[in-house]
Amino acid sequence: MISLRNRADFERVRRTGRSWAHPLAILVAELNNLPHSRFGFVASRQVGNAVVRNRSKRIMRAAVRATITQFPAGWDVILIARNGLRQRGLAETLVALRHLLRTAALRQPPAVAGN
């Protein structure tokens, strides 16, 4: 799993990407024109203190690792923890992530025609 680390990339995805919401998390996605997808994880102070925010991000990372094969290549994806995530575990987060993937219906970027 490749991380989305650059602040400019986070801002670009948040500004131009599409978003889908679930009570536990928000998924924001934007095409990146790369042969792989990159993932970023966010938990604001509304989620809780530093311990709770870090736990929420660890749970979301584990959920992405478990469902990485369902993500198509070529996307920048940000997962934003919502307040309800702090009381939930990995199993419920997996259900939420699968729901977001179905709702978002992320598709492979169109193939470039060769000459």
Secondary structure, 3 states (H helix, E strand, C coil): CEECCCHHHHHHHHHHCEEEECCCEEEEEEECCCCCCEEEEECCCCCCCHHHHHHHHHHHHHHHHHHHHHCCCCEEEEEEECHHHHHCCHHHHHHHHHHHHHHHCCCCCCCCCCC
